Amino acid sequence: MPAPRTRSLLRTRPGPRTRPVAVMALVSALAALGLGPAAAPAAAATVPVGAGSYSDTRPAGTSGPTTNTGAPVTPKVTAAAQGKPVPTNDWWSSLAFQRYGDNPYSTPMYGHPLTYQAAAGGLDIGYPTSAAVVGDGRQYEYAHQRDLTLGLTGLNSPDTKVDAWSDWTVTPYWSDGTRTLRTTIGHGMPFVYAKGTGGDARITTATAPTVFADQGNVLGITVAGHHYALFAPSGTDWNVSGSTLTAGLGGKDYFSVAVLPSTDALATYRKYAYSFVTGSTVNWSYDAGTVRATYGLTTEAKEGAERGTLQALYRHQWLHTTDPLTPYTYVSPRGTMKVRESASFTTTQKAAATLPGLPGGAGVDTARLRGYLNEVANSSDPFSGAVDTYWTGKALGKLAQLVPLADQIGEGAIRDKLLGLIKGRLQEWFTAGGATEFSYDNAWKTLTGYPASYGSDTELNDHHFHYGYYVYAAAIVAQYDQAWAADSAWGSMVKTLVRDTANPSRTDGAFPFLRGFDVYAGHSWASGHQGFAAGNNQESSSESTNLSAALVLWGSATGDTALRDLGTYLLTTEGEAIAQYWFDADQQVFPAGFQHDTAGMVWGSGAAYSTWWTANPEEIHGINVLPVTGGSLHLGGHKDAVRRNIAELERENGGPAVEWRDILWEFQSFADPAAAKAKWDAGHAGYTPEAGESKAHTYHWLTTLDALGAPDASVTGSIPTSAVLTKGTTRTYVAHNHGSTARTVTFSDGKSLTVPARSTATGNGTANPDPDPDPEPSTGNTFQLRTGGTLTTATGATAGSDTVLSAQGANHDGTPSRPLVYEARNVNGTLRAGGSTAFRLQIDAGTAVGLGQQARISYDLTGDGTFERTETYHYFATDPVTGWEEYAQSRGLKSATGTLGNLNGGTVRLEVWSAIGNGDSRVQTGTDRSVVVIPFD
């Protein structure tokens, strides 16, 4: 369900509303298929997109983004950012979206570990370290409280605008006509970087500071128990006068502030004080059941040559990285943050599974299922009166879930009737000029469906919640009717909705990059404007992952592997964030005093046991479960958390669920299918399904998992549309093949499954002679590189190459930055006396000048995630002539840590990155000319 955005915590949900039919002018100008708005005249126009269209002007009588008083609002950005797609629904969106007309600066923003709020005199900064439990114990907050304000002497700006942004950083801008100030802030950044003109650096503290270190241009202070370091240009000096600290900039325009984990960290933080962050980028990949993501910062050196930095990793990140971390930590609403001394880090996770639906034939009574299906298909109103984007979406999702079930039992007529209903309603919405349509707002670079609901128009809320249902339903249609999903038909409109909600492009001028998904926080945000004291929020995390699963299915059905892999990255990442921050799966996040095992809503400042519209425990627990689909299987990854959740629900509810019993039965089935099925058996006769559910789907779901077992997240398949169910000691392997030819899907436990074309297959698996999708030898010591991140002793592959990303003009000598990562796991071997690592890598820089590639080889001797030996080699300076050159260990060791020992189920890792230079290069894969040779027998 969506999250209405009001100043009050709770409110009654409004019903769907209607609007007058808009009359749209049809113009002959054609838009490129799926590539956004075409140039159009000032008059209202219809923009053709494949067989569909959208309007470029809102329907009569409707609203776009407004302030809280209803006045139209446009993005609050500088001239440098004018016309660029603004990332609404972010942790800092109140800088750009002035929801409250009396606040031209911002509401509190939660970057973690620091919190921020823009004001006339500059940037208020805080570091909340104590949780307040409020609302009768139903909410915890690490609320923003100003420790200090970073500004310039005399600065009194009438507003704050956004000057620039990147994947998780933003640059606010102040100007009062005499002075200008720019700061760069971001998730995980202990530093605030400032550039100012027209005044001296000025720091004003909330209380008189205690100075613990005075090194001239570097000052260490303690405010409210929090330690900060102030860094002015070399040759300048800080002056302390009560709660005001100033420093002349000595003809320079830069200074910085850092929050320190302890006073003895000052020397480490001073090293990076002048390495100013200029941007942030995440790069992801999917390969045979593994998702990797590298989070990198770009920097420029204001003084000296240091280009590194410090980053604080959230729990969902440091749980899944093997990159070295410092002993430094911070407090945050998401649990402990751990600090990495580098401009990048990489996470590696087992991919979350996505299926079009659970398999058939496992104890399901065909006649009974047929009856339930007919109840929906033959309903007088299968869409239950829905007219707005949200409720229409839920109805589409309900119907889409039933299509594979009808197909499984050979009910082609029911299947086709359901598909016809879905197509008809999607086509109505995908065609401008009728009672329902999508309209593009050029100022905000967004596509809004009208009739809108829950602030999806005036506040740009919840687009990912609403449109995820449309994309999911379209993906099910594409599974059975590829012609309908073609770009020349309706596929381009589906892609346009994807671009509005989860655009993978950073250069698309029509829509922002990943509008709702916060790549560093690991989850989406629901509010378009972020105009709350508690920051942004998200209630229904499961409706967010519904969009991600829809991308997996749409990409798989249409052959768009890039979109499929994006969906897998988003689903896998947010699945872990949900487990940690909504369900406290490891019981390491929720603070003492918050006496709940689940949160209905996550805020920038904390979390709440609540929803936007009710305090009923069933909805609080169920809102982060629905809709239950083949994209929900990740919820079975933490079964103890599911059991605690259900137990708490029944305590708070005074007994088992009544209103949303189907949703909560399905949730329980992720951990205890038999118990969930028993509840269905006892109570299915007299309940009304939740609005997005049906008895057909719930019966099939509970019966199938009762027969085959709960999802087993410990085993992954070699394609995203595969899963494993385990009952007792018996595993059932499931995979759907969207392709036109049969394929064999391999699983990480050594089993495989042959899946016919355009079909779902199940089985107990057959032994796979090459069992792991990442080939991992138990013997042999020469490993070839494979595209996708694998080291393998296998031979006979086709030569390929991977791109080594540019150093972007920085110096990363010795420190991996956006590296290519190749691994061999479960390696056994006896260390050869006197042996040493060897490698040869074929590198080509093309015609680029001044590039240098570097390699690091690490050994985790037991596979427990700790690398006991790390060897970094001097970088290799490539020539500007196209053609392969060989980089080998003969370049010599730059550094080495730890010692080697025998490998027992260990991991060997190769990292390759650009140490210097301003261009991309390539490393060859798939041949015996690019290998790592380890000193083991």
Secondary structure in CASP SS format (residue, H / E / C, confidence):
PFRMAT SS
TARGET T0000
AUTHOR 0000-0000-0000
METHOD secondary structure of the structure
MODEL  1
M C 1.00
P C 1.00
A C 1.00
P C 1.00
R C 1.00
T C 1.00
R C 1.00
S C 1.00
L C 1.00
L C 1.00
R C 1.00
T C 1.00
R C 1.00
P C 1.00
G C 1.00
P C 1.00
R C 1.00
T C 1.00
R C 1.00
P C 1.00
V C 1.00
A C 1.00
V C 1.00
M C 1.00
A C 1.00
L E 1.00
V C 1.00
S C 1.00
A C 1.00
L C 1.00
A C 1.00
A C 1.00
L C 1.00
G C 1.00
L C 1.00
G C 1.00
P C 1.00
A C 1.00
A C 1.00
A C 1.00
P C 1.00
A C 1.00
A C 1.00
A C 1.00
A C 1.00
T E 1.00
V E 1.00
P E 1.00
V E 1.00
G C 1.00
A C 1.00
G E 1.00
S E 1.00
Y E 1.00
S E 1.00
D C 1.00
T C 1.00
R C 1.00
P C 1.00
A C 1.00
G C 1.00
T C 1.00
S C 1.00
G C 1.00
P C 1.00
T E 1.00
T C 1.00
N C 1.00
T C 1.00
G C 1.00
A C 1.00
P E 1.00
V C 1.00
T C 1.00
P C 1.00
K C 1.00
V E 1.00
T C 1.00
A H 1.00
A H 1.00
A H 1.00
Q C 1.00
G C 1.00
K C 1.00
P C 1.00
V C 1.00
P C 1.00
T C 1.00
N C 1.00
D C 1.00
W C 1.00
W C 1.00
S H 1.00
S H 1.00
L H 1.00
A C 1.00
F C 1.00
Q C 1.00
R C 1.00
Y C 1.00
G C 1.00
D C 1.00
N C 1.00
P C 1.00
Y C 1.00
S C 1.00
T C 1.00
P C 1.00
M E 1.00
Y E 1.00
G C 1.00
H C 1.00
P C 1.00
L C 1.00
T E 1.00
Y E 1.00
Q E 1.00
A E 1.00
A E 1.00
A C 1.00
G C 1.00
G E 1.00
L E 1.00
D E 1.00
I E 1.00
G E 1.00
Y C 1.00
P C 1.00
T C 1.00
S C 1.00
A C 1.00
A E 1.00
V E 1.00
V E 1.00
G C 1.00
D C 1.00
G C 1.00
R C 1.00
Q E 1.00
Y E 1.00
E E 1.00
Y C 1.00
A C 1.00
H C 1.00
Q C 1.00
R C 1.00
D C 1.00
L E 1.00
T E 1.00
L E 1.00
G E 1.00
L E 1.00
T C 1.00
G C 1.00
L C 1.00
N C 1.00
S C 1.00
P C 1.00
D C 1.00
T E 1.00
K E 1.00
V E 1.00
D E 1.00
A E 1.00
W E 1.00
S C 1.00
D C 1.00
W C 1.00
T E 1.00
V E 1.00
T E 1.00
P E 1.00
Y E 1.00
W E 1.00
S E 1.00
D C 1.00
G C 1.00
T C 1.00
R C 1.00
T E 1.00
L E 1.00
R E 1.00
T E 1.00
T E 1.00
I E 1.00
G E 1.00
H C 1.00
G C 1.00
M C 1.00
P C 1.00
F E 1.00
V E 1.00
Y E 1.00
A E 1.00
K E 1.00
G E 1.00
T E 1.00
G C 1.00
G C 1.00
D C 1.00
A E 1.00
R E 1.00
I E 1.00
T E 1.00
T E 1.00
A C 1.00
T C 1.00
A C 1.00
P C 1.00
T E 1.00
V E 1.00
F E 1.00
A E 1.00
D E 1.00
Q C 1.00
G C 1.00
N C 1.00
V E 1.00
L E 1.00
G E 1.00
I E 1.00
T E 1.00
V E 1.00
A C 1.00
G C 1.00
H E 1.00
H E 1.00
Y E 1.00
A E 1.00
L E 1.00
F E 1.00
A C 1.00
P C 1.00
S C 1.00
G C 1.00
T C 1.00
D C 1.00
W E 1.00
N E 1.00
V E 1.00
S E 1.00
G C 1.00
S C 1.00
T E 1.00
L E 1.00
T E 1.00
A E 1.00
G C 1.00
L C 1.00
G C 1.00
G C 1.00
K C 1.00
D C 1.00
Y E 1.00
F E 1.00
S E 1.00
V E 1.00
A E 1.00
V E 1.00
L E 1.00
P C 1.00
S C 1.00
T H 1.00
D H 1.00
A H 1.00
L H 1.00
A H 1.00
T H 1.00
Y H 1.00
R H 1.00
K H 1.00
Y C 1.00
A C 1.00
Y C 1.00
S E 1.00
F E 1.00
V E 1.00
T E 1.00
G E 1.00
S E 1.00
T E 1.00
V E 1.00
N E 1.00
W E 1.00
S E 1.00
Y E 1.00
D E 1.00
A C 1.00
G C 1.00
T E 1.00
V E 1.00
R E 1.00
A E 1.00
T E 1.00
Y E 1.00
G E 1.00
L E 1.00
T E 1.00
T E 1.00
E E 1.00
A E 1.00
K C 1.00
E C 1.00
G C 1.00
A C 1.00
E C 1.00
R C 1.00
G C 1.00
T C 1.00
L E 1.00
Q E 1.00
A E 1.00
L E 1.00
Y C 1.00
R H 1.00
H H 1.00
Q H 1.00
W H 1.00
L C 1.00
H C 1.00
T C 1.00
T C 1.00
D C 1.00
P C 1.00
L C 1.00
T C 1.00
P C 1.00
Y C 1.00
T E 1.00
Y E 1.00
V C 1.00
S C 1.00
P C 1.00
R C 1.00
G C 1.00
T C 1.00
M E 1.00
K E 1.00
V E 1.00
R E 1.00
E E 1.00
S C 1.00
A C 1.00
S E 1.00
F E 1.00
T E 1.00
T E 1.00
T E 1.00
Q E 1.00
K E 1.00
A C 1.00
A C 1.00
A C 1.00
T C 1.00
L C 1.00
P C 1.00
G C 1.00
L C 1.00
P C 1.00
G C 1.00
G C 1.00
A C 1.00
G C 1.00
V C 1.00
D C 1.00
T H 1.00
A H 1.00
R H 1.00
L H 1.00
R H 1.00
G H 1.00
Y H 1.00
L H 1.00
N H 1.00
E H 1.00
V H 1.00
A H 1.00
N C 1.00
S C 1.00
S C 1.00
D C 1.00
P C 1.00
F C 1.00
S C 1.00
G C 1.00
A C 1.00
V C 1.00
D C 1.00
T H 1.00
Y H 1.00
W H 1.00
T H 1.00
G H 1.00
K H 1.00
A H 1.00
L H 1.00
G H 1.00
K H 1.00
L H 1.00
A H 1.00
Q H 1.00
L H 1.00
V H 1.00
P H 1.00
L H 1.00
A H 1.00
D H 1.00
Q H 1.00
I C 1.00
G C 1.00
E C 1.00
G H 1.00
A H 1.00
I H 1.00
R H 1.00
D H 1.00
K H 1.00
L H 1.00
L H 1.00
G H 1.00
L H 1.00
I H 1.00
K H 1.00
G H 1.00
R H 1.00
L H 1.00
Q H 1.00
E H 1.00
W H 1.00
F C 1.00
T C 1.00
A C 1.00
G C 1.00
G C 1.00
A C 1.00
T C 1.00
E E 1.00
F E 1.00
S E 1.00
Y E 1.00
D E 1.00
N C 1.00
A C 1.00
W C 1.00
K C 1.00
T E 1.00
L E 1.00
T E 1.00
G E 1.00
Y E 1.00
P C 1.00
A C 1.00
S C 1.00
Y C 1.00
G C 1.00
S C 1.00
D C 1.00
T C 1.00
E C 1.00
L C 1.00
N C 1.00
D C 1.00
H H 1.00
H H 1.00
F H 1.00
H H 1.00
Y H 1.00
G H 1.00
Y H 1.00
Y H 1.00
V H 1.00
Y H 1.00
A H 1.00
A H 1.00
A H 1.00
I H 1.00
V H 1.00
A H 1.00
Q H 1.00
Y H 1.00
D C 1.00
Q C 1.00
A C 1.00
W C 1.00
A C 1.00
A C 1.00
D H 1.00
S H 1.00
A H 1.00
W H 1.00
G H 1.00
S H 1.00
M H 1.00
V H 1.00
K H 1.00
T H 1.00
L H 1.00
V H 1.00
R H 1.00
D H 1.00
T H 1.00
A H 1.00
N C 1.00
P C 1.00
S C 1.00
R C 1.00
T C 1.00
D C 1.00
G C 1.00
A C 1.00
F C 1.00
P C 1.00
F C 1.00
L C 1.00
R C 1.00
G C 1.00
F E 1.00
D E 1.00
V C 1.00
Y C 1.00
A C 1.00
G C 1.00
H E 1.00
S E 1.00
W C 1.00
A C 1.00
S C 1.00
G C 1.00
H C 1.00
Q C 1.00
G C 1.00
F C 1.00
A C 1.00
A C 1.00
G C 1.00
N C 1.00
N E 1.00
Q E 1.00
E C 1.00
S C 1.00
S H 1.00
S H 1.00
E H 1.00
S H 1.00
T H 1.00
N H 1.00
L H 1.00
S H 1.00
A H 1.00
A H 1.00
L H 1.00
V H 1.00
L H 1.00
W H 1.00
G H 1.00
S H 1.00
A H 1.00
T H 1.00
G C 1.00
D C 1.00
T H 1.00
A H 1.00
L H 1.00
R H 1.00
D H 1.00
L H 1.00
G H 1.00
T H 1.00
Y H 1.00
L H 1.00
L H 1.00
T H 1.00
T H 1.00
E H 1.00
G H 1.00
E H 1.00
A H 1.00
I H 1.00
A H 1.00
Q H 1.00
Y H 1.00
W H 1.00
F C 1.00
D C 1.00
A C 1.00
D C 1.00
Q C 1.00
Q C 1.00
V C 1.00
F C 1.00
P C 1.00
A C 1.00
G C 1.00
F C 1.00
Q C 1.00
H C 1.00
D C 1.00
T C 1.00
A C 1.00
G C 1.00
M E 1.00
V E 1.00
W E 1.00
G C 1.00
S C 1.00
G E 1.00
A E 1.00
A E 1.00
Y C 1.00
S C 1.00
T C 1.00
W C 1.00
W C 1.00
T C 1.00
A C 1.00
N C 1.00
P H 1.00
E H 1.00
E H 1.00
I H 1.00
H H 1.00
G H 1.00
I C 1.00
N C 1.00
V C 1.00
L C 1.00
P C 1.00
V C 1.00
T C 1.00
G C 1.00
G C 1.00
S C 1.00
L H 1.00
H H 1.00
L H 1.00
G H 1.00
G H 1.00
H C 1.00
K H 1.00
D H 1.00
A H 1.00
V H 1.00
R H 1.00
R H 1.00
N H 1.00
I H 1.00
A H 1.00
E H 1.00
L H 1.00
E H 1.00
R H 1.00
E H 1.00
N H 1.00
G C 1.00
G C 1.00
P C 1.00
A C 1.00
V C 1.00
E C 1.00
W C 1.00
R H 1.00
D H 1.00
I H 1.00
L H 1.00
W H 1.00
E H 1.00
F H 1.00
Q H 1.00
S C 1.00
F C 1.00
A C 1.00
D C 1.00
P H 1.00
A H 1.00
A H 1.00
A H 1.00
K H 1.00
A H 1.00
K H 1.00
W H 1.00
D H 1.00
A H 1.00
G H 1.00
H C 1.00
A C 1.00
G C 1.00
Y C 1.00
T C 1.00
P C 1.00
E C 1.00
A C 1.00
G C 1.00
E C 1.00
S C 1.00
K H 1.00
A H 1.00
H H 1.00
T H 1.00
Y H 1.00
H H 1.00
W H 1.00
L H 1.00
T H 1.00
T H 1.00
L H 1.00
D H 1.00
A H 1.00
L H 1.00
G C 1.00
A E 1.00
P E 1.00
D C 1.00
A C 1.00
S C 1.00
V C 1.00
T C 1.00
G E 1.00
S C 1.00
I C 1.00
P C 1.00
T C 1.00
S E 1.00
A E 1.00
V E 1.00
L E 1.00
T E 1.00
K E 1.00
G C 1.00
T C 1.00
T E 1.00
R E 1.00
T E 1.00
Y E 1.00
V E 1.00
A E 1.00
H E 1.00
N E 1.00
H C 1.00
G C 1.00
S C 1.00
T C 1.00
A C 1.00
R E 1.00
T E 1.00
V E 1.00
T E 1.00
F E 1.00
S C 1.00
D C 1.00
G C 1.00
K E 1.00
S E 1.00
L E 1.00
T E 1.00
V E 1.00
P C 1.00
A C 1.00
R C 1.00
S E 1.00
T E 1.00
A E 1.00
T E 1.00
G E 1.00
N C 1.00
G C 1.00
T E 1.00
A E 1.00
N C 1.00
P C 1.00
D C 1.00
P C 1.00
D C 1.00
P C 1.00
D C 1.00
P C 1.00
E C 1.00
P C 1.00
S C 1.00
T C 1.00
G C 1.00
N C 1.00
T E 1.00
F E 1.00
Q E 1.00
L E 1.00
R E 1.00
T C 1.00
G C 1.00
G C 1.00
T E 1.00
L E 1.00
T E 1.00
T C 1.00
A C 1.00
T C 1.00
G C 1.00
A C 1.00
T C 1.00
A C 1.00
G E 1.00
S E 1.00
D E 1.00
T E 1.00
V E 1.00
L C 1.00
S C 1.00
A C 1.00
Q C 1.00
G C 1.00
A C 1.00
N C 1.00
H C 1.00
D C 1.00
G C 1.00
T C 1.00
P C 1.00
S C 1.00
R C 1.00
P C 1.00
L E 1.00
V E 1.00
Y E 1.00
E E 1.00
A E 1.00
R E 1.00
N E 1.00
V E 1.00
N E 1.00
G E 1.00
T C 1.00
L E 1.00
R C 1.00
A C 1.00
G C 1.00
G C 1.00
S C 1.00
T C 1.00
A E 1.00
F E 1.00
R E 1.00
L E 1.00
Q E 1.00
I E 1.00
D E 1.00
A C 1.00
G C 1.00
T C 1.00
A C 1.00
V C 1.00
G C 1.00
L C 1.00
G E 1.00
Q E 1.00
Q E 1.00
A E 1.00
R E 1.00
I E 1.00
S E 1.00
Y E 1.00
D E 1.00
L C 1.00
T C 1.00
G C 1.00
D C 1.00
G C 1.00
T C 1.00
F C 1.00
E C 1.00
R E 1.00
T E 1.00
E E 1.00
T E 1.00
Y E 1.00
H C 1.00
Y C 1.00
F E 1.00
A E 1.00
T C 1.00
D C 1.00
P C 1.00
V C 1.00
T C 1.00
G C 1.00
W C 1.00
E E 1.00
E E 1.00
Y E 1.00
A E 1.00
Q H 1.00
S H 1.00
R H 1.00
G C 1.00
L E 1.00
K E 1.00
S E 1.00
A E 1.00
T E 1.00
G E 1.00
T C 1.00
L C 1.00
G C 1.00
N C 1.00
L E 1.00
N E 1.00
G E 1.00
G E 1.00
T E 1.00
V E 1.00
R E 1.00
L E 1.00
E E 1.00
V E 1.00
W E 1.00
S E 1.00
A E 1.00
I E 1.00
G C 1.00
N C 1.00
G C 1.00
D C 1.00
S E 1.00
R E 1.00
V E 1.00
Q E 1.00
T E 1.00
G C 1.00
T C 1.00
D C 1.00
R C 1.00
S C 1.00
V E 1.00
V E 1.00
V E 1.00
I C 1.00
P C 1.00
F E 1.00
D C 1.00
END
